[in-house]
Amino acid sequence: MCPNGQFFHISACQIIDQCAGQKDGKQFADPFDTQRYYECHKEKAISKVCPPNKHFAYKCHDPMLVGLYCFDVEKPEILDHKTLVVCREGKITYELCPPGFRYFDAPKCEPETCLGKPDGTCVPLPDQHIGPLSFSPGYAECLNEKVKLTYTCPQEWNTYM
């Protein structure tokens, strides 16, 4: 298990970097400890703790009020571009997108590949390596800063072409 302020991604613990591009004072929950949260200062996450007997849900609350939140909310809600608020068994949980992904307008992590790119832009997919060769297996086409379509190249080589 990763320490507070980190999450497991692929094969290692990584630091939660939600303050990049955020204004000072922006707060978000620690997904592993309901009493802890982070506050952005100069694009760095500063770990904070709620007072005793308080839990963080947008701000420090009485745990009973935090639980009541789940009675009013039926669907997951996007808190910010990296955090989803989900109620499970009457308790608030926070789901984070891994690096390189974010929430746009649906409660699923989507690649940031097209963020800031004009419509119609084609972005190569991450390189693959086979021995000394490195190549992109295809590309993604952008629309409204999201991946519209992904095109992949055939896996087999035609040596006669």
Disulfide bonds with the S-S distance in Angstrom:
Cys2-Cys13 2.06
Cys19-Cys40 2.07
Cys50-Cys60 2.07
Cys70-Cys87 2.29
Cys97-Cys109 2.18
Cys114-Cys142 2.02
